[in-house]
Each structure stands twice: as structure tokens, then as C-alpha cells.
Amino acid sequence: MPATTVFLLIGAFLLSVALAAFQYFFLAKGRLSQNAIFATLRFIALFSLLVLLINPKITNTEYTTEKPNLVLAVDNSSSIANFEAEDEVRDLVNNLAEDPDLREKFAIQTFSFGREVNQNNEFDFEESQSDLPSVFKDFSTVFEGQIAPVILITDGNQTVGEEFTFAAQRFRQPVIPVVVGDTVKYQDLYISRVNVNKYAFLNNRFPVEVMVNYSGNSSAESTLQIFSGESVVYSKALKFSPEENSAVIQAELPANSIGPQTYRVELQPLESEKNVLNNRREFAVEVIDERTKVLIAYSFLHPDVGALKKAIESNQQREVEIKPISEVSDLQDYQLLILYQPDNRFKDLFSELEAQSKNYFLIAGPRTDWNFLNNSQDIFTQEITNQPEEFFPAWNENFKAFQTEDIGYSGFPPLEGNFGKIEFSEGIDILLYRQIQGVDTNDPLLAIAEAGGSKKAFLMGANLWRWRSAVFQERNSFEDFDRVIGNLVQFLAAGSRKERLVIHYEPLYNSSEEVILQADFFDRNYNFDPRALLEISIMNEDTGDKRQVPFLLKENSYEVDLSSLEAGVYNFTVKVSGEGLSRSGTFRIMDFDVEQQFAGANFEALQEVAESKGQKVYFHKDFEAIKDQLLSDNSYATVQKSQQKDVPLIDWKYLLGIIILALSAEWFLRKYYGLI
């Protein structure tokens, strides 16, 4: 108790004695014995009142003991059932959770994980995904500042998220892996990933990237084939060894039919291969029959203009018009505008582009009016020096806007631009960096930005025609250069036709994935309208079953979850109530279980996790060994914690009761003695 409080209590005591004595021994007349009783009662009331006002407190220390946690993280995915290990996992979890020695030492908590982490003791092993990294992420939050060793019971095969060994390294608790499933290493070929653009144009070819992996102790040969229906559209022989155990296959397929087209990738199985389900993948591409019109507006004629026209029109679905800036008027017929070395004569055009949120591709060079351009847009600012500079291209492999590859940019001649620092706003995606006199820089040469509801591309150098010529001299074909320009035009032109109702969906879904369709609805001014009522009608082509489901508003979009649908082909129509607008389409849900793609347990990854945590790897039959390790590890000790609290010396309720009793007793006694 602070010294100040002690002095206040002493002062309250003396003041109460003085006031009671003054009232009943100095002022009052009467018998001494009666006055002594009255003075005592008055002292008690006064002192209690002053103590109530002072509210003295003392420090109280409470001691508690806290057991360390023992976290059982159980893989609840269907791959456990595929290994026929459900009963063994349940028995192990039950033995760990109910063992009296472990329960005495630990506070045991059981979690299951699949797509999400949940705290429960029931396992059905039907989860369609395995998100191992989320286990460590969630436990880092839940058990922060606590002792919580984790027994990770899993086959180590993940289907979602980053590599779980990296997530485990960041996790600060001990991890004891328990391996479930077959750990024998069989020969196995599997398709790990297929990359493809969502759209392709009719009568053109589109790229497909297939990633194939091999697991085995000897060499193996196979053939990869891509089917359209029952027709083989691509085939390639592959060879693998324990050292050369992966391959990336680049293919180009023809787009000959309009609409969603489904393709099948197959690997010829090995003779001793145990799991052949992972030798097959399907993907879909929507082939579009829409002619794209591109306008090139120039301030002066230049060979670049002709080179761009030829590169773009190498795709039969695209048409290019070339006009001087003085003749540019109506923009409605064009899905994309290319602005070549603009000057102040482009002022009205920039205003119109901004007003209509049009996509454009800007090419700057030595004759660009930088004063005008810096003031006409807010994406970049170029330092004005009026000095030319040559820029060599340096390819950025981390470019994300669309699929691309290095076509030999390092051997291209330089473009001519302007010397000086250039500053871009955040959020740009850089395809090519500037290289100046052999020194790589972080300044973009070719970049893409999405802002204000439109897409924009910027090339900060002229003499692009020299690149097209360099490609032809190297490969005797313009194809590689034209493909880069074509992909850029396709990206910029996509979605530029304004529609009030836009549906976002994939033509192909896996049954193990979420099937979510999104819709955007705009009013007549093309502003998002959150008040609309959207409904989707779905019909299964095979069974004829129909259902209607309303869309739900989610932030600035409408969304419907159709994950409960069975595998099959579905036709759908989305309608807007009271607007007469509708959009139709088709999607397919494949009967594809990603958890069946694994031939055995991922023992190597679980062993890596154990070694990084200084632990051992166990199997589901090693209950006694796991128990002995947990009980013998002194780092899992019960912790005694103390907590100090300031509590009132006397509860105010008691003080208030004493005051009432003392004053009441004084009043009754004075009444009894006839003094009132």
C-alpha cells in the first residue's frame, strides 16, 4: 500500500475521532456513558465514510499453473482414404488424446485440416484439398506465446498454397511429423501443371505449357499427347532419369472452332507405374470469333507504323487503320488505339480516351512532346533533357499480365528514346527493362498499367521496326516478334467493348475446386449498380436437371457459389430482374480428384520438416515411441504464472453497510433515550 494512502487513513482516523469527540463531549449535554456510545457510533460512521472516499488498495498475487499444449493436426483429405489408412489414423489420434500420462502433462487439442483448419475430433477423410501451409499459419496465431508442440499426422501431399516446408521453417513451435501412406518410391510420371491463356482467336494458334515430373530410380521413356476429342493435335517423346526428372513442354495448337474447346493431355504410362490417374489432365480455351479493330494515330510517318500494322494484321482476326492525328475523330469502332510519338495535337484525343476509358498503347521517342505528355496522364513522368539515348531491352521473367517468353531480346538492336529519369506510378507490370550501355536498370522500357477502368501499355523508345527485322534475320520469320505484339494487342483489346452485364467464369472446373461465377452489372452510365437482382438458371446437359440460384452482392461484384453441383456439362443463363438483359454460356465440371494424383507419401518433405525442427519422423504405428519422446522432453514443462492485482482493502458494500448500521443505531438510541 502506498505511503500516501497510509497517511490519509491516519488523518481520516484522527479527524473522525476529533469530530465525534467535539460533537458529543464538547457540545452535547447529558450523561457521559450515553455520550460515549453516541461518539463511538459517530466515529465509526465518519471513519467508514472517509475510508470509502479514500478507497485504499492492496496488491494481491494469484498463482496459476499452465500445462503445455499438445496439438494433434490430422490430415482429413481424401488421399488418406486412398491409402486405406483411415482406421490407423483414428487409432493413433485416439491413443494420443486419451493416454493418461500425456493428458497429465499436456493440454491436448485436436485439429483436422483439408481446405481449412478446424478444431474437432471427428474425421471423415473426404476433404478435396490439402492446404498444409495454412496449418502453420493458423497455429502461429492461435498458440502465439505458448508452448505448443505439433504432431503433424499427414501423407505430406499438398494441393494448395506455397511449399509447406517453407511455411514450417517460419513456424516457431516444434513439429513432429507422423507419415501416413506408402513410403516406397515407385516409378511415377505425372502432369504437375498446364498453363494456357483463357482466350484464343479463331484461325490462329495458341500456346500451351505442360509441366511433367518423374519419380523413380531408373531411366524412363514416355510420350506426351494432346487430344482434341479423339484426334491427336500434338505429340512429343520424352525421356527421364533420376537426375533429369522434369520437363516443360511448349506446344502451339490451332484454334479452328468457335466457343469453349476442351483438350486432354495424356502421358503414356510406364509398365511398372502404380498410379496412372495423374497421367492425364484436361484444359479448356474459349475461341473467340471477334474481329479487333486497331487505330494507329501518328504525329508523323515512321517505319514503326508500318511494322506495327504488319505485325498486328498477321492475325487474320485483326484489322489496322492508320491515320494522322488531324484525321482522328470517332473512336467507337476501335477496340484499341496506338498513339505514336504524341505531341500537343493529341490533346483532344487524350481527353476523349479518358472520358471513354479506352485502352491504348503509347509509343514515345525522340520527337515526343514530353511537356505535353507529362501533363496529359498521371502514370509516368519523364525528366525533360532534350537529349537522345539508346535503350537495349532486358526481358523480365516475372511479367504477369499474359504468357510470354524471351525471344532473344538480348540480341536486339537498341531503341531510341530520351535521356533522363522516368518515374512510374505503382502497380505497373514490366515486360522489358532498359539496359543502357550494358548496365541493367530498373526503369521500364515496355510496361503495362491498369487504371481508371482501362488498360494502357507504354513503349519508351522508337525504331521498333529494327526489332522485327532482327527477328527475321535470326529466324527467317517474323513470327516470334508478331506473336509478342499480338499477345500485347489481345490483352489490351480484351474487354474494351462495353456491356452492361458481364459474366466471369471458367469453361472448365475440377470437382475438387470451388465453382464460383461472378457477374458485373452496370447502369446506363456504365457505373456499377449494387441494387440489381441477378439470378442464374442452370441445366445439366446429361440429366436435364434444372435449378435457379440468386446471385449475392459481394463488394463491387455479384457472386454465386455452385460448388455443390455434380460433375457434368451445364448450360446457364443469367438474367437481371426488370432489365431484359441476359447472358448465356456453358461450363463443365470434371470428375477430377486432385487427391488421387499421389502415388505415395511425400516422405522427403516431411523428413525435411523434422530435421529443420530437430525432431524425428514417425509412422502411424509408432505410438509408444512418440509418447516416450513427448514425456522425456524437458522443454515441454508446466509453467507457473503469477498475476498481481490491486484490490480494495475493504469492499465498498461492506463500508456502506457499516455506515448505515452505525447511523441507524445512533438514531434509535437517541430516540430510546428521549433525545429526539
C-alpha positions in Angstrom: 0.0 0.0 0.0 1.4 3.4 -0.9 2.7 5.6 1.9 0.3 8.4 0.8 -2.7 6.1 1.4 -1.4 5.2 4.9 -1.1 8.9 5.8 -4.6 9.5 4.5 -6.0 6.7 6.7 -4.3 8.0 9.7 -5.6 11.5 9.0 -9.1 10.1 8.5 -8.9 8.3 11.8 -7.8 11.4 13.7 -10.4 13.6 12.0 -13.2 11.1 12.8 -12.1 10.9 16.5 -11.9 14.7 16.7 -15.3 15.3 15.1 -17.1 12.7 17.2 -15.4 14.0 20.5 -16.2 17.6 19.6 -19.9 16.8 19.0 -20.6 14.6 22.0 -18.1 15.7 24.6 -17.8 19.4 23.9 -21.1 20.5 22.6 -23.6 17.9 23.9 -25.0 17.8 27.4 -26.0 14.7 29.1 -24.7 11.6 30.8 -21.2 10.7 30.0 -21.9 7.0 29.3 -24.6 7.8 26.7 -22.3 10.3 25.0 -19.5 7.8 24.8 -21.8 5.3 23.0 -23.0 8.1 20.6 -19.5 9.3 20.0 -18.3 5.8 19.2 -21.1 5.2 16.7 -20.5 8.6 15.1 -16.8 7.8 14.8 -17.5 4.5 13.1 -19.8 6.2 10.6 -17.4 9.1 9.8 -14.3 6.9 9.6 -16.1 4.4 7.3 -17.2 7.2 5.1 -13.7 8.6 4.8 -12.3 5.2 4.1 -14.9 4.7 1.4 -13.7 8.0 -0.2 -10.0 7.2 0.1 -10.6 3.6 -1.3 -7.3 2.1 -0.1 -6.0 -0.8 -2.2 -3.6 -3.7 -1.6 -1.7 -5.8 -4.1 -2.9 -9.4 -4.3 -0.8 -12.1 -6.1 -2.6 -15.0 -7.8 -0.7 -18.1 -8.9 -1.8 -20.4 -11.7 -0.2 -23.4 -13.5 -0.3 -23.8 -17.2 0.3 -27.0 -19.0 2.0 -27.0 -22.4 -0.3 -27.6 -25.3 -0.1 -30.8 -27.4 -1.6 -30.1 -30.8 -2.7 -33.0 -33.0 -3.0 -31.8 -36.6 -4.7 -34.5 -38.6 -4.9 -34.6 -42.4 -8.6 -35.0 -43.2 -8.2 -35.2 -47.0 -9.4 -38.0 -49.2 -5.8 -39.0 -50.0 -5.7 -40.7 -46.6 -8.7 -42.8 -47.6 -7.0 -43.6 -50.9 -4.1 -45.1 -48.9 -6.7 -47.0 -46.9 -5.2 -45.6 -43.7 -8.3 -44.1 -42.0 -8.5 -46.7 -39.2 -4.8 -46.4 -38.4 -5.0 -42.6 -38.2 -8.1 -42.7 -36.0 -6.5 -45.2 -33.6 -3.3 -43.1 -33.3 -5.2 -39.9 -32.6 -7.4 -41.7 -30.0 -4.3 -43.2 -28.3 -2.6 -39.8 -28.1 -5.7 -37.9 -27.0 -6.8 -40.4 -24.3 -3.4 -41.5 -22.9 -3.5 -40.6 -19.1 0.3 -39.9 -18.9 0.0 -37.4 -21.8 -3.2 -35.9 -20.5 -1.5 -35.3 -17.2 1.5 -33.5 -18.8 -0.3 -31.7 -21.7 -3.4 -29.8 -22.6 -4.3 -31.9 -25.7 -6.1 -30.2 -28.6 -7.1 -31.9 -31.8 -7.5 -30.2 -35.2 -8.3 -31.5 -38.7 -7.2 -29.8 -41.9 -8.1 -30.0 -45.6 -9.1 -26.9 -47.4 -9.4 -25.2 -43.9 -8.2 -25.9 -40.4 -10.9 -26.9 -37.9 -10.9 -27.9 -34.3 -12.7 -31.2 -33.9 -12.3 -34.9 -33.1 -14.2 -36.4 -36.0 -12.6 -37.3 -39.3 -14.4 -38.4 -42.5 -11.3 -38.1 -44.8 -13.4 -36.6 -47.6 -11.7 -33.2 -47.9 -11.0 -32.4 -51.6 -7.9 -30.3 -50.9 -4.8 -30.3 -48.6 -3.7 -26.9 -47.5 -0.7 -27.7 -45.3 0.8 -24.2 -45.2 -2.4 -22.9 -43.6 -1.8 -25.3 -40.6 1.4 -23.5 -39.7 -0.1 -20.0 -40.4 -3.2 -20.6 -38.2 -1.3 -22.2 -35.4 1.2 -19.4 -35.3 -1.7 -17.1 -34.4 -3.6 -19.4 -32.1 -0.7 -20.5 -30.0 1.4 -17.4 -30.0 3.5 -17.0 -26.8 2.6 -20.6 -25.7 4.4 -23.9 -25.6 2.6 -26.0 -28.3 4.4 -28.9 -30.0 2.5 -30.1 -33.1 2.1 -33.7 -34.1 1.5 -33.5 -37.8 -0.3 -36.6 -39.0 -0.3 -36.5 -42.8 0.9 -38.0 -46.0 2.7 -34.8 -46.8 0.9 -34.3 -50.1 -0.4 -30.8 -50.5 -2.6 -29.4 -53.3 -3.0 -25.7 -52.2 -0.7 -22.9 -51.2 3.1 -22.3 -51.0 5.5 -25.2 -50.4 4.7 -26.3 -46.9 8.4 -26.9 -45.9 9.0 -23.1 -46.2 5.9 -22.4 -44.0 7.2 -24.9 -41.5 10.5 -23.2 -41.3 8.8 -19.9 -40.3 6.7 -21.7 -37.7 8.3 -21.3 -34.2 6.8 -24.4 -32.5 8.3 -27.9 -32.6 6.8 -30.1 -35.3 6.8 -33.9 -35.1 5.7 -35.4 -38.4 3.9 -38.7 -38.5 3.9 -40.2 -42.0 0.7 -41.8 -43.3 0.7 -43.8 -46.6 3.1 -45.8 -48.7 6.7 -44.6 -48.5 8.1 -46.9 -51.1 9.3 -44.9 -54.1 7.6 -46.2 -57.2 8.2 -45.2 -60.8 5.7 -42.5 -61.4 5.1 -40.0 -64.2 2.7 -37.1 -63.5 1.5 -33.9 -65.1 2.0 -31.2 -62.4 0.6 -28.2 -64.2 -0.9 -27.0 -67.5 -0.6 -23.3 -68.4 -2.7 -21.8 -71.1 -4.3 -18.5 -71.9 -8.1 -18.3 -71.3 -8.9 -17.0 -74.8 -7.7 -17.7 -78.3 -8.7 -16.2 -81.7 -10.3 -18.2 -84.4 -7.9 -19.5 -87.2 -4.9 -18.7 -85.0 -2.5 -20.8 -82.9 -2.3 -20.5 -79.1 0.5 -21.6 -76.8 0.2 -24.4 -74.2 2.8 -25.1 -71.5 2.8 -28.6 -69.9 5.0 -29.4 -66.8 5.8 -33.1 -66.4 7.6 -34.6 -63.5 9.1 -38.1 -62.9 9.8 -40.0 -59.7 12.0 -43.2 -59.9 15.4 -44.7 -59.6 16.0 -45.6 -63.2 15.6 -44.1 -66.7 12.2 -44.0 -68.3 10.6 -43.0 -71.6 7.1 -41.9 -72.4 5.1 -40.0 -75.0 3.0 -36.9 -74.3 0.0 -36.4 -76.4 -2.7 -33.6 -76.5 -6.1 -34.6 -77.8 -9.0 -32.6 -79.1 -11.8 -35.0 -78.9 -10.3 -38.3 -80.2 -7.8 -36.5 -82.5 -4.2 -36.1 -81.6 -3.2 -32.5 -82.2 0.3 -32.7 -80.6 2.7 -35.4 -79.7 6.2 -35.5 -78.2 8.6 -38.2 -77.0 10.0 -37.7 -73.5 13.0 -39.2 -71.7 13.6 -39.0 -67.9 16.2 -40.2 -65.4 16.7 -39.7 -61.6 18.8 -36.6 -62.4 16.7 -35.3 -65.3 13.3 -35.7 -63.6 11.2 -32.9 -65.1 10.3 -31.4 -68.4 8.5 -28.3 -69.7 6.8 -28.9 -73.0 5.9 -25.9 -75.1 3.2 -26.6 -77.7 1.1 -24.5 -80.1 -2.3 -25.7 -81.0 -4.7 -24.5 -83.7 -8.0 -22.7 -82.8 -10.3 -23.9 -85.6 -13.7 -23.8 -83.9 -15.7 -21.1 -82.1 -16.6 -21.4 -78.4 -15.1 -23.3 -75.4 -12.8 -26.0 -76.6 -11.7 -28.8 -74.3 -8.4 -30.6 -74.7 -6.9 -33.6 -73.0 -3.2 -34.1 -72.1 -2.1 -37.7 -71.6 1.2 -39.3 -70.7 1.8 -42.9 -71.9 2.0 -44.9 -68.6 5.2 -46.8 -67.7 4.9 -50.6 -67.4 5.5 -50.6 -63.6 3.6 -47.4 -62.9 1.3 -47.8 -59.9 -0.8 -44.6 -60.2 -1.9 -43.6 -63.7 -4.6 -41.2 -62.7 -2.0 -38.4 -62.6 -1.0 -39.1 -66.2 -4.0 -37.1 -67.5 -5.1 -33.5 -67.4 -7.8 -31.6 -69.2 -7.9 -27.9 -70.0 -10.2 -25.5 -71.9 -9.8 -22.5 -74.1 -12.5 -20.2 -75.4 -12.1 -19.5 -79.0 -13.4 -16.0 -80.0 -14.6 -15.0 -83.4 -14.4 -11.3 -82.9 -12.5 -9.1 -85.3 -10.5 -6.5 -83.4 -10.1 -3.1 -85.0 -7.0 -1.1 -84.1 -6.3 2.5 -84.9 -2.7 3.9 -85.2 -2.7 7.6 -84.7 0.6 9.2 -85.6 2.1 12.7 -85.5 4.4 11.9 -88.4 5.0 8.8 -90.6 7.7 6.4 -89.5 8.7 2.8 -90.4 7.5 1.7 -87.0 3.9 2.4 -88.1 4.1 0.0 -91.0 5.9 -2.6 -88.9 3.1 -2.5 -86.3 0.4 -2.8 -88.9 2.0 -5.9 -90.4 2.7 -7.5 -87.1 -0.9 -6.9 -85.9 -2.6 -8.0 -89.1 -0.6 -11.2 -89.2 -3.6 -12.4 -87.1 -6.5 -12.6 -89.5 -8.9 -11.5 -86.8 -7.4 -8.1 -86.6 -7.7 -5.0 -88.8 -5.5 -1.9 -88.5 -6.3 1.6 -89.7 -3.5 4.3 -89.9 -4.5 7.9 -89.6 -2.6 11.2 -88.9 -3.8 12.8 -85.7 -5.6 15.5 -87.6 -8.0 12.9 -89.2 -8.9 11.1 -86.0 -12.5 11.6 -84.9 -14.9 8.8 -83.9 -13.3 6.2 -81.6 -16.3 3.9 -81.2 -15.4 1.5 -83.9 -12.0 0.7 -82.4 -11.1 -1.7 -79.5 -7.6 -0.3 -79.2 -5.7 2.8 -80.1 -1.9 3.1 -80.7 -0.5 6.6 -80.1 2.7 7.1 -82.0 5.1 9.8 -80.5 2.2 12.1 -79.4 2.6 15.9 -79.3 0.2 18.7 -78.3 -2.0 17.9 -81.3 -3.1 14.8 -79.3 -4.8 16.9 -76.6 -8.4 16.3 -77.7 -7.7 12.6 -78.3 -6.3 12.1 -74.8 -9.4 13.8 -73.3 -11.6 11.5 -75.3 -9.7 8.4 -74.3 -10.0 9.5 -70.6 -13.7 10.2 -71.0 -14.4 6.8 -72.6 -11.9 4.8 -70.6 -10.4 3.5 -73.8 -7.4 1.2 -73.9 -4.4 2.5 -75.7 -0.7 1.7 -76.5 1.6 4.7 -76.3 4.9 4.7 -78.1 7.3 7.5 -77.2 10.5 8.5 -78.9 12.9 11.4 -79.7 10.2 13.5 -81.3 7.6 13.1 -78.5 6.4 16.3 -76.8 7.3 15.4 -73.2 5.9 18.7 -71.7 2.5 17.8 -73.2 2.7 14.1 -72.3 3.7 14.7 -68.7 0.6 16.9 -68.3 -1.8 14.6 -70.2 -1.6 11.5 -68.0 -0.6 10.6 -64.4 1.0 7.2 -64.8 4.6 8.3 -65.5 6.7 11.5 -65.6 9.8 11.8 -67.8 12.6 14.2 -67.0 13.0 16.6 -69.9 16.6 16.9 -71.2 16.1 17.1 -75.0 18.9 14.6 -75.3 18.6 11.3 -77.1 19.5 8.0 -75.5 19.7 4.4 -76.8 17.9 1.6 -74.8 18.6 -2.1 -75.1 15.8 -4.4 -73.9 16.2 -6.7 -70.9 13.4 -9.3 -70.5 11.5 -9.6 -67.2 10.7 -13.3 -66.5 8.3 -12.2 -63.7 5.9 -10.4 -66.1 2.4 -11.5 -65.2 -0.2 -9.8 -67.5 -0.1 -12.6 -70.1 2.0 -15.6 -71.0 5.3 -14.6 -72.7 8.8 -15.8 -73.3 12.3 -14.5 -74.1 12.5 -14.3 -77.9 16.2 -13.3 -77.8 15.8 -9.7 -76.6 19.4 -9.5 -75.5 20.4 -9.6 -79.2 18.0 -6.9 -80.4 19.3 -3.5 -81.6 18.6 -0.6 -79.3 15.5 1.7 -79.4 16.0 5.4 -79.5 14.4 7.3 -76.6 15.1 10.3 -74.4 17.8 10.7 -71.8 16.6 11.4 -68.3 15.0 9.8 -65.3 11.5 8.4 -65.7 9.2 7.8 -62.7 6.2 5.5 -62.9 3.3 5.2 -60.5 2.9 2.0 -58.5 1.1 -1.0 -60.0 2.8 -1.3 -63.4 3.7 -4.7 -64.9 7.1 -4.5 -66.7 7.8 -6.8 -69.7 11.1 -5.2 -70.7 13.6 -3.2 -68.7 16.0 -0.6 -70.0 19.6 -1.6 -70.5 21.9 1.4 -71.0 25.5 0.9 -72.2 25.5 -2.7 -70.9 24.1 -1.7 -67.5 20.8 -3.1 -66.4 18.4 -0.6 -64.8 15.0 -0.8 -63.0 13.5 1.7 -65.4 10.8 0.1 -67.7 11.2 0.1 -71.5 7.8 -1.7 -72.1 5.3 -1.8 -69.4 1.5 -2.2 -68.8 -0.7 -0.4 -66.3 -4.4 -0.9 -65.4 -6.0 2.2 -64.0 -9.3 4.1 -64.3 -11.1 1.1 -65.7 -8.8 0.8 -68.8 -5.6 -0.8 -69.8 -2.6 1.1 -71.0 0.8 0.0 -72.5 3.9 2.2 -72.8 7.0 1.7 -75.0 9.7 4.2 -74.2 11.6 4.0 -77.5 11.2 4.3 -81.3 12.6 2.2 -84.2 10.6 -0.8 -83.3 10.9 -1.9 -86.9 14.5 -2.8 -86.3 13.4 -5.5 -83.8 11.1 -7.1 -86.4 13.9 -7.1 -88.9 16.3 -8.6 -86.3 13.9 -11.5 -85.6 13.6 -12.2 -89.3 17.4 -12.2 -89.9 17.8 -14.6 -87.0 14.9 -17.0 -87.7 13.9 -16.3 -91.3 10.5 -15.5 -90.0 8.6 -12.6 -88.3 6.5 -15.0 -86.3 8.2 -14.5 -82.8 8.0 -10.7 -83.0 4.5 -10.7 -84.4 3.4 -13.1 -81.6 4.6 -10.7 -78.9 2.8 -7.8 -80.5 -0.2 -10.0 -81.0 -0.3 -11.0 -77.3 0.0 -7.4 -76.3 -2.8 -6.3 -78.6 -5.0 -9.2 -77.4 -4.5 -8.2 -73.8 -5.2 -4.5 -74.4 -8.2 -5.1 -76.7 -9.9 -7.7 -74.4 -12.9 -6.4 -72.6 -12.9 -3.0 -74.3 -16.4 -3.5 -75.8 -18.7 -2.1 -73.1 -21.5 -4.4 -71.9 -23.9 -3.7 -69.1 -23.9 -7.4 -67.9 -20.6 -9.2 -67.8 -20.2 -12.8 -66.6 -16.9 -14.1 -65.3 -16.5 -17.9 -65.3 -14.2 -20.7 -66.4 -15.2 -23.1 -69.1 -13.7 -26.0 -67.1 -13.7 -26.7 -63.4 -12.4 -29.5 -61.3 -14.8 -31.2 -58.9 -12.4 -30.6 -56.1 -12.4 -26.8 -56.7 -14.8 -24.1 -55.8 -17.2 -23.4 -58.7 -17.9 -19.7 -58.4 -19.3 -17.5 -61.1 -19.1 -13.7 -60.8 -21.2 -11.0 -62.6 -20.8 -7.3 -63.1 -23.9 -5.2 -63.8 -23.7 -1.6 -64.8 -26.3 1.1 -65.2 -26.8 3.0 -68.4 -23.9 5.3 -67.5 -21.7 2.3 -67.0 -21.4 2.7 -63.3 -21.6 -0.4 -61.2 -25.2 -0.9 -59.9 -25.4 -2.7 -56.5 -29.2 -2.6 -56.4 -29.9 -5.2 -59.2 -31.4 -8.7 -58.7 -29.5 -11.3 -60.7 -30.5 -14.9 -61.0 -28.8 -17.8 -62.8 -30.7 -20.7 -64.4 -28.7 -23.9 -64.7 -29.4 -27.1 -66.6 -27.3 -30.3 -66.6 -27.0 -31.5 -70.2 -26.8 -35.2 -69.3 -29.7 -35.4 -66.7 -31.8 -32.4 -67.7 -31.9 -31.3 -64.0 -32.6 -27.6 -63.6 -32.2 -25.2 -60.8 -32.3 -21.5 -60.2 -29.9 -19.7 -57.8 -29.8 -15.9 -57.0 -26.5 -14.0 -57.1 -25.3 -12.4 -53.9 -23.7 -9.0 -53.7 -20.1 -9.2 -52.6 -18.2 -5.9 -52.5 -18.3 -4.5 -56.1 -19.5 -7.6 -57.8 -22.2 -10.3 -57.8 -21.3 -13.9 -57.0 -22.9 -17.3 -56.9 -21.3 -20.5 -55.5 -22.2 -23.7 -57.5 -19.6 -25.9 -55.8 -22.4 -28.4 -54.8 -23.0 -29.3 -58.4 -22.1 -32.8 -59.6 -19.6 -33.4 -62.4 -21.1 -32.8 -65.8 -21.8 -30.2 -68.5 -24.0 -27.3 -67.6 -25.8 -24.7 -69.7 -26.6 -21.5 -67.9 -28.4 -18.2 -68.4 -28.0 -15.1 -66.1 -30.9 -12.6 -66.1 -31.3 -9.2 -64.5 -34.8 -8.7 -63.0 -36.7 -5.8 -64.7 -33.9 -5.1 -67.2 -34.5 -7.6 -70.0 -30.7 -8.3 -70.0 -29.4 -11.9 -70.1 -26.2 -13.7 -70.8 -25.8 -17.4 -71.5 -22.9 -19.8 -71.5 -21.6 -23.4 -70.8 -19.2 -24.8 -68.4 -18.1 -28.3 -67.5 -17.2 -29.7 -64.0 -14.7 -32.6 -64.4 -14.8 -35.6 -62.2 -11.2 -34.9 -61.1 -9.9 -35.6 -57.6 -6.6 -33.9 -57.2 -6.0 -36.0 -54.0 -5.8 -39.1 -56.2 -2.8 -37.8 -58.1 -0.3 -39.1 -55.5 1.3 -42.5 -55.7 2.7 -42.4 -52.1 3.5 -40.3 -49.1 5.8 -37.3 -49.5 8.3 -38.7 -47.1 11.2 -36.5 -48.2 9.4 -33.2 -47.4 8.2 -34.5 -44.0 11.7 -35.5 -43.2 13.0 -32.1 -44.2 10.5 -30.5 -41.8 11.5 -32.8 -39.0 15.2 -32.1 -39.5 14.7 -28.3 -39.6 12.9 -28.6 -36.2 15.4 -31.0 -34.7 12.8 -33.8 -34.5 12.4 -37.4 -35.8 9.9 -38.7 -38.4 7.5 -41.3 -37.1 4.9 -43.6 -38.6 1.3 -44.2 -37.5 2.4 -47.4 -35.7 4.9 -45.6 -33.5 2.6 -44.5 -30.7 4.8 -45.7 -27.9 7.9 -44.0 -29.4 6.0 -40.8 -29.9 4.7 -40.9 -26.3 8.2 -41.6 -24.9 9.7 -38.6 -26.7 7.0 -36.3 -25.5 7.2 -37.4 -21.9 11.0 -37.3 -21.8 11.4 -33.9 -23.4 12.0 -31.4 -20.5 11.4 -28.4 -22.8 7.6 -29.3 -22.5 7.3 -28.2 -18.9 4.4 -27.0 -16.9 4.7 -23.2 -16.3 3.7 -21.5 -13.1 2.4 -18.0 -13.7 1.7 -15.2 -11.2 -0.6 -12.3 -11.7 -0.7 -9.3 -9.4 -3.9 -7.3 -9.0 -4.7 -4.2 -7.0 -7.9 -4.9 -4.9 -9.8 -2.7 -2.4 -8.8 -3.2 1.2 -12.5 -3.3 2.2 -15.3 -3.8 -0.3 -17.4 -0.7 -0.7 -20.6 -2.7 0.0 -19.3 -3.6 3.5 -18.3 0.0 4.2 -21.7 1.2 3.1 -23.4 -1.3 5.3 -21.3 -0.3 8.3 -22.2 3.4 7.8 -25.9 2.6 7.6 -25.8 0.4 10.7 -23.8 3.0 12.7 -26.1 5.9 11.9 -29.2 3.8 12.4 -28.0 2.6 15.8 -27.2 6.1 16.9 -30.7 7.4 15.8 -32.6 4.5 17.6 -30.5 5.0 20.8 -31.1 8.8 20.8 -34.8 8.0 20.2 -34.8 5.5 23.1 -33.2 7.9 25.5 -35.7 10.6 24.5 -33.1 12.9 23.0 -35.1 13.3 19.7 
